[in-house]
Amino acid sequence: MVPESAVALLFLGFVGTGLLEFFVLRIADALRLFAEPNERSSHVIPTPSVGGLAILLPVVLMLGVSIAAFPAVLWLLLAALLLASLGLIDDLFGLPPWLRLPVQTLACSFALSALLPAAPVWLLLPALLACLWHVNLFNFMDGIDGFAGVQTFSIALGLLVLNPTMTPWAGYLCCVLAGSAVGFLVYNWAPARIFMGDVGSTALGLVLAAMALHLWWLDQLTVAAALILFAGFWFDASYTLIVRALTGQRVVEAHRLHAYQRLARRYGHGPVSLGLLLLNFCWLLPLAAAASRWPFFAAVCGILAIAPLYWVCKNSGAGLPEPGGTATAAQPSVGAGEQRSEQDPE
């Protein structure tokens, strides 16, 4: 990709999302589209939601422009719009898991059937499960100010660093995503003025996972590099789920027992999101690059990548019930945090 084009798309994503978020925030205020705090929230005052709309519009436009060069992108676009619509309805009215999951499965199937052409069924099934899991874990992990925005920026830029000569449409989309994430963080950094909501988190989870799987299918990204790059989210979500299952908790119940949520209650939302940013670029991305460059070293890189994450999860008590037997013991600081991961069952 031409550096000048990359910088221009980063800038357009940043400015576009920043301007759109300004209007989305005012519309959300006028229509009272607020995320109301509850006993499982990480915030204590009503805060405008659906901020993910401002990130998605530049992404949708970029995907639309890419269809002429790569028609299969149309299915990713339709899948993202389907999940965004579902997420918007969920943000406004609430939807049960039994209704969300089939639609999410359909959307992931749309995207992967086009982006993994001629893939055998035995390969499509695990790819579908991986994509579906990432859609939901991205939503679970969108629970404090700045966290999901930082992860979107990190993965988009990380994919560019790992393969600067990737498929053009994917490279352009990564640039727009990275810029849009920064534009969103201007409004979402602690204390957040607006939240991403399901309308943004589920669609972004799909787009990022589908792009990674597509690049892997084209031999432009190794499995090890992708797992390492994405580890900041999937390890916490998976570790917490396993611990809750092993300790006899109802894993479908909403909670705030992830490691990042415990750390945010202890240190604040801003420091935890900043910590994720440093982890991604100073630790995970170099290890992902090493795993990609030296495949024989990939297993060691993977162990090194998850070692600090395991230590954080274990020492923060991720997944373990809080004193009193509930997931709601500690009170968050005023003005902080998103609530969707605490409302959506795991």
N, C-alpha and C positions, 0 to 999 in steps of 0.2 A: 504493500500500500504506500502511496506517495505521502511523505510526512506532512506536506502542506494540506492535503485533503483530510488527513486524520485530525490535524489541529482544527481545521475549519468545521468538521463535523462535531468534534468535541465542543467547540464554542457554540455552534448552533443548538446542540442538545442542551447545553447549560442555559443559554439565553431563552430558548423556547420554553423549557420547563419552568424556569424562573418566572417568566411573564405569565404563563398559563396558571401557575400556582397562585399568583397574586389574585387572579380572577376567581379561581376555584375556592380560595379561602373566603373571599367575600360572598360568593354564592352560598357556600356552606353556612356561613354566619347568618345570612339573610333567611335561609330556609331551615335554620336550626338543625342542620345535619351534624349532630354532635355524637361523639362516643361518650356515653354516660359512664362515670366510674361505678364500679361495684366491688364486692368483696374480693374479687380475683383480679382486679385491675392493677396496673402499675402507675396509674395516675389518679388524682383525687379531685380534679375539676373537669367539667364538661369541655371537650376539645373538638373542634371541627374534624371530620373524617373525610374519606374519599379523596385524599390528596394524591393517591396513585393515578388518578385521571390525568394529571398534568405530566406524569412521566410517560404514560402510555401513548399519548397523542403523537409525540415525536417518533416513538418506536413504530407505531402503526403507519405513519407517513413514510418512514424509511423502508419498512417491509413492502408497502405499496409500490414505492419506486423500484424496488428490487425485483418485482414480479416479471418485468419485461425481460430481464437478463436470466432469471432463474425461476421459471413458473411454479416450481414446487413450493416456493415461499408463500404462495397464496394459501396453502393449507395451514401453515404456521400462523399466518395472519388471522385466518378464520378461527383457529383454535384459541389464539390469544383473545380475540374479541368475544368468543363464547365464554371463556373463563372470566373475563372482565365484567361481562354482563351478569353472570352468575354472582360474582363477588359484589357487584354494586347492589343487587337485590338483597344479598345476605347482609351487607352493611346497613341497608335501610330498614329491612323488615325481619331479618334473621331466617335462616333455613336449616332444616335438620340434616345431619350427616348422611342419612340414607338417600337424600335427594342430591346433595352436593357430589358425592362420590361417583355415581354413574355418569354425571355430566363431565366431571373431571377426567374420567376414564375415556370418554368419547373424545374429548378435546385432545388428550395426549395421543390417542390412536390416530386422529386426523393428522397431527403434526408429524409423527414418526413414520407413518405409512408413506409419506411423501419425501421426508428427509433421509430415510434409510431405504432407498430404492433397491428392490430385488433381495432384501434381507430375508433369510429363511424364518419360518414361524418360530422355531426354537430360539432364535436370537431376538425376534421382535418382542416376545413375551417378557424376558428379563429387562429389555430396554424400556418397555411400557411400564413395568413395575418401578423401575428406577426413576423414570420421569414423574410418575404419579406420586411416589414418595417425596421427591424433591418439591413438587408443587405444595404438598401439605406441610412438609417440614419448614419450607420458606415462610409459610403462614404462621406456624408455631413460633418461629424464631423472630417474627416481627412483633416484638413485645415491649421494646423500650425505645426511647428517642434515638434516632440516627442509626440504629443497628442494621435494619434491612437496607437502608440507603448505602451504608458503608460496604455491605456485602455485595450489592449490585455493582457498585463502582469497582470494587476489588476484583471480582470475577471478570467483568467486561475488560478491564485494563489488563488483567492477568492473562486472559486468552490472547490478547494482542501481543503481549511480551513473549509468550511461549511460541507463538507462530505468527510473526508479522506478515507472512506471505500467504495467509489463509485465504479461503474462498472469498472473493471480493464482497459479496453481499453480507457475509458474516463479519468481515472486518469493518465495514461501514456501520453495521448495526452495533458492534461493540463500541465504536467511537461515540455514536449517538447515546447509547445506554450509559456510558461512563459520564458524559457531559450532563445528561438528564439527571443522573443520580446526584451529582453535585448541586445542580439547580434545586432539586428537592430538599437536599440537606440544609440549604440556606433557611428553609422554613421548618425543617423537622429536627434540627439539632437541639439538644436539651437547653432550655425547656421548649418542647415542640409547640409550634403554633398550629400545626395541622398534622394529622396522621395519614399514613399510606392507605390503610383499610384493605379489606379483602380484594377490592377492585384492582389494587395494584400488586399486592403480594402474590396472589395465586397466578396471575398472568405473567409476572416477572419470573416466578419460579419455573413456569412452563418454558418460557423463551430461553432462559439460561440453560436449563437442562437439555432442551431440544438442540440448541446450538452446539453444546458440548458433545452430544451423541452424534450429531451430524459430522462434526470435525473428526471424531474418532472413526466413523465409518469411512471417511476419506483418507485415513491414515495421517491426519494432520494434528492429532492429539492422542496421546497414549492414555490408557485407562488409569495407570498409576498417577500420571500428572494431573488428570482431572480430579481424581479422588483427593489428592493432596491439596489442590487449589480450592476445592469446595469444603474442605474438612472443618473449617470454622463453624459451619452450621450443622452438617450432618452428624458430626461426632457428638455434639451436645444433645441434639434431638434424639439420637439413637441410644446413647448412654442413659439418658433420663427415662426413656420408654422402657428399656430393659430393667432398670432398677425398680421402677414402679410395678412392673409385672412380677418381678421376683419377690417383692415385698407384699404382694397380695392386694395392691391397690387396683381400683377400677380404672383401667387405662383409657377408657372412653370419657372419663369425667374431665372437665376443665380444671386447670391447675396453673400454678406459677412456681414450679419446682425446678425449672431448667437452671443450669449453672449460671448463665448470663443474668437471669432474673435475680438469683440470690446475690450475685456480685453487685448488681445495680442497686439493690436495697442497702447494701453495705457501703458502697463507694460512690454511688450516683450514676446516672445514665451516661453522661458525657464521658467520664473516664473509661467506662466499660466499652463504649463504642469506639473510642480512640484506641483502646487496647486491641480491639478486633482489627482495626486498620493496621496497626503496627505488626500484629501477628501475621496478617495476610501478606504484607509486603516485605517484612524483614525476616520472616521464617518460612511460611508456607510457599510463597512464590519461588524463592531460591531453591527450595527442596523439590518443587514441582519441575523446575527447569533442569535440575540435576537428574531427576528420574527420567525426564524426556531425553536428555542428551546421552545418558549412560544407563540403558535399560537394565543391565546386569546389577546396577546399584539401586534399582527402584524399590525393592523390599526394604532395604535399610533406610532409604529416604522416607518411606511410608511410616516406618516405626518411629523415626525421629520426628515426623510431622505430628503424629497423634500423641506422642509422649507428654508434652506440656498440656495438651487438651485433657488427657486422662487425669493428669495431676490436678488440674483445676476442677474438673468434674468431681473427682473423689473427695478433694479437700473442701469443696463448697457444699458437699452433701447433696449433689444433684439427684433428684428423684426421690429422696427420702422424705417421709412426712415431717412437717414442721412440728415443733412442740405444741401439744394440744390436739394433735391428730388431724390438723387441717393444713391446707395449702395457702392459708391467708393470714398467717400470724403477724407478719411485719407490715407496718404502714409505709407506703412510699412517700417520697418527698413531693411537695406541692408542684404541680405543673408538669410532672414528668411522666413519660411513658405511654405506649400504646397498649390497647387492651385486647386486640383480636386474638392473640395466641392464648390468652387466658380464657376467652370465651369459647374458642373452637376446641372440640374434643380431640385428643390425640389418638 
